Amino acid sequence: MTKLRLLVLAAAAALSVASLAAKYSYRPLASVQPKPRGSGCLYDVLFQRPAPGTYTEIGLFEVANAVNNAIRTEQQVRDLLGKDVCEKGADGVYVEKDPQGNVFRATALLYAQQPIRRAPDAARCEAAGRYALTVQSRLGNCSPTVAVTAVTVVLSPGAPGAAPSVTELSVAPYGPLSNGYVSSWDPTGCQISVKGSQSSTVLAPFEAAFSLLLKPALGDASGEGSLTFSGGQREGQPAISACAETFQLRGQFSR
């Protein structure tokens, strides 16, 4: 193979890779644009629109997602737009997604009053989303009848810099829980603790308390949890002893 042909093939491969990358354009919305803020500036990526009157829309990033390289997460938004967000003088961007969960628009915002921004590590922590986790290993004395096998958690974004909230919590084999809540949040380490419980006094008197520590990452998640079961008995069935266990979780995390 000649050297010229190798160069042509290399150029074609580079063009092919480039065609898979997401692209975007920018359109100013304000007649007077702010001064550039400098490379590497700190800014917010918001998936909820701020309160009216707290910002001015200065521009619009239109994102054209590639088939095999869609933009979905906060970090992907930063990787794609980061340099231009700072150059346009924006304090943050409000991101919108299509029904498939792909980012298609990001509005550049200038805040009316300068907020106390999150630390850089906190700004990159994406705890809000859907966790579908299964138990990989356990340690304890709970019988298979009551031992946790899977966990599903859906967290909604909080206000900028605030912890997410629980909108869905389901623990197999117990089913959906109505009292799940965020007990603590560590945005710097990108970990979030969720707690909930379930009780019954009819067919099977028991109290079960669950504690989960979720660790989201791009595309997957891990975590750990614990179960404390008070013991109970279904009618006509052998009694189930009180028990406790800890378990390791792994599965999918999506926004």
C-alpha positions in Angstrom: 0.0 0.0 0.0 1.4 3.3 -1.1 2.1 6.2 1.4 -0.4 8.4 -0.4 -3.1 5.8 -0.1 -2.4 5.4 3.7 -2.7 9.2 4.1 -6.0 9.2 2.2 -7.4 6.3 4.4 -6.3 8.1 7.6 -8.0 11.3 6.5 -11.2 9.4 5.7 -11.1 7.7 9.1 -10.7 11.1 10.8 -13.7 12.5 8.9 -15.7 9.5 9.8 -15.0 9.9 13.5 -15.7 13.6 13.3 -19.1 12.9 11.7 -20.0 10.9 14.8 -19.4 13.8 17.1 -22.2 16.0 18.3 -22.2 19.5 16.9 -23.7 22.8 17.9 -24.3 26.4 16.8 -24.7 29.6 18.9 -27.2 32.4 18.3 -27.1 35.6 20.4 -30.5 36.5 22.1 -29.5 39.8 23.8 -28.6 42.9 21.9 -25.7 43.6 24.3 -23.5 40.6 25.0 -21.5 40.3 28.2 -17.7 40.2 28.2 -15.9 36.9 27.9 -15.2 35.3 31.3 -11.9 33.5 30.4 -11.1 29.9 29.7 -11.9 27.4 32.4 -14.5 29.7 34.1 -16.9 28.2 36.7 -20.5 28.0 35.5 -23.7 26.1 36.2 -25.4 23.4 34.1 -29.1 23.5 35.0 -31.7 20.9 34.1 -34.4 23.0 35.7 -35.2 26.6 34.6 -34.3 29.1 37.4 -37.0 31.3 38.9 -38.3 34.1 36.6 -36.5 37.5 37.1 -33.3 35.9 38.3 -31.6 35.7 34.9 -31.3 37.1 31.4 -31.2 34.8 28.3 -28.1 36.0 26.4 -27.8 33.2 23.8 -28.9 29.8 22.5 -26.8 26.8 21.8 -28.5 24.4 19.4 -27.1 20.9 19.7 -27.2 18.4 16.8 -26.7 15.0 18.3 -24.9 12.3 16.4 -26.6 8.9 16.1 -23.9 7.1 18.1 -22.7 10.0 20.3 -25.7 11.7 21.9 -25.3 14.3 24.6 -27.2 13.3 27.8 -25.2 14.1 30.9 -24.0 17.2 32.6 -20.4 16.2 32.0 -21.0 15.7 28.3 -22.6 19.2 28.1 -19.5 20.6 29.8 -17.2 18.7 27.4 -19.1 20.0 24.4 -19.9 23.6 25.3 -17.5 24.5 28.1 -15.1 26.7 26.2 -17.8 28.6 24.4 -20.0 29.1 27.6 -17.1 31.0 29.2 -16.3 32.9 26.0 -19.9 34.1 25.7 -19.7 35.4 29.3 -22.5 33.2 30.6 -23.0 32.4 34.3 -24.8 29.1 33.4 -26.8 27.2 30.8 -30.3 25.9 31.1 -30.4 22.5 29.3 -33.4 21.0 27.5 -33.8 17.3 26.4 -35.9 15.6 23.8 -38.2 12.7 24.6 -35.3 10.3 24.1 -33.3 12.1 26.8 -30.8 13.8 24.4 -29.8 17.4 24.9 -31.0 19.5 22.0 -30.8 23.0 23.4 -28.9 24.9 26.0 -29.8 28.5 26.8 -26.9 30.7 28.0 -27.9 32.7 31.1 -26.6 35.8 32.8 -27.7 36.0 36.5 -29.4 39.1 37.8 -27.4 38.7 41.1 -24.3 36.7 41.3 -25.0 33.5 43.2 -22.7 31.5 45.4 -21.7 28.8 43.0 -21.2 25.2 43.7 -17.7 23.9 44.0 -16.3 22.5 40.7 -16.6 18.9 41.9 -20.1 19.5 43.1 -21.1 21.0 39.7 -20.0 17.8 38.0 -22.0 15.5 40.4 -25.1 14.1 38.7 -27.0 12.3 41.5 -30.5 12.9 40.0 -31.8 10.2 37.7 -32.9 6.6 37.7 -31.0 3.8 39.5 -31.8 0.2 38.7 -29.6 -1.9 41.0 -29.4 -5.5 41.9 -27.7 -7.1 45.0 -24.3 -8.6 44.1 -23.4 -9.9 47.5 -24.7 -9.8 51.1 -23.6 -10.4 54.6 -26.1 -11.1 57.4 -28.6 -13.6 58.7 -31.8 -12.7 56.8 -33.6 -15.6 55.1 -34.2 -15.5 51.3 -37.9 -14.7 52.1 -37.1 -11.2 53.3 -33.5 -10.5 51.9 -33.3 -7.6 49.5 -32.7 -8.6 45.9 -33.0 -5.4 43.9 -33.5 -1.7 44.4 -35.0 1.0 42.1 -34.6 4.6 43.0 -35.7 7.7 41.0 -34.3 11.1 42.2 -35.5 14.4 40.9 -33.1 17.4 40.7 -33.2 19.9 43.6 -32.6 23.6 43.3 -29.1 24.6 42.1 -26.6 23.4 44.8 -29.4 21.5 46.7 -29.8 17.8 47.2 -32.1 15.8 44.9 -35.4 14.4 46.2 -36.9 10.9 46.1 -39.8 10.5 43.6 -39.7 6.7 43.5 -38.2 4.0 45.8 -38.9 0.3 45.3 -37.2 -2.5 47.2 -37.7 -6.1 46.1 -39.3 -8.2 47.5 -41.1 -5.5 49.5 -42.4 -3.4 46.6 -42.8 0.4 46.3 -42.2 2.5 49.4 -44.1 5.7 50.0 -41.7 7.2 52.5 -38.4 7.3 50.8 -36.2 10.4 51.5 -32.7 11.7 51.0 -30.9 11.5 54.4 -27.6 13.0 53.3 -25.8 14.2 50.2 -22.1 14.5 49.4 -21.8 16.3 46.1 -18.0 16.5 46.3 -17.7 12.7 46.5 -20.9 12.3 44.4 -22.7 10.0 46.9 -26.2 10.2 48.1 -27.9 8.4 51.0 -31.5 7.3 50.8 -33.7 5.8 53.5 -37.1 4.3 53.7 -39.2 1.7 55.6 -42.2 -0.5 55.2 -44.5 -2.0 57.8 -47.5 -4.2 58.0 -49.9 -5.2 60.8 -52.4 -7.3 58.8 -51.2 -10.5 57.2 -47.5 -10.2 58.2 -46.7 -8.0 61.1 -43.2 -6.6 60.5 -41.2 -3.5 60.3 -38.4 -3.3 57.7 -36.0 -0.4 57.5 -33.7 0.3 54.5 -30.6 2.5 54.2 -28.9 2.9 50.8 -25.7 4.7 49.8 -25.8 5.4 46.0 -22.7 6.2 43.9 -23.7 7.4 40.4 -21.3 7.3 37.5 -21.8 7.7 33.7 -23.9 4.8 32.5 -23.7 2.8 35.7 -23.9 3.0 39.4 -22.9 1.1 42.5 -23.8 1.3 46.1 -24.3 -0.4 49.4 -27.2 -0.8 51.7 -28.6 -2.4 54.9 -31.8 -4.0 56.0 -33.2 -4.4 59.5 -36.2 -6.7 59.7 -38.2 -6.9 62.9 -39.6 -10.4 62.3 -43.2 -11.4 61.5 -45.5 -14.2 60.4 -48.0 -14.7 57.6 -51.1 -16.6 58.4 -50.5 -20.3 58.1 -46.8 -19.8 57.5 -43.8 -20.3 59.7 -42.6 -17.3 61.7 -39.8 -15.3 60.2 -37.1 -14.3 62.7 -35.8 -10.8 63.1 -32.6 -10.2 61.1 -30.2 -7.7 59.7 -28.0 -7.7 56.6 -25.7 -5.5 54.6 -25.4 -5.8 50.8 -23.5 -4.5 47.8 -25.4 -3.0 44.8 -24.5 -2.5 41.1 -26.6 -1.6 38.1 -27.6 1.1 35.7 -27.8 4.9 36.2 -29.6 7.0 33.7 -31.0 10.5 33.5 
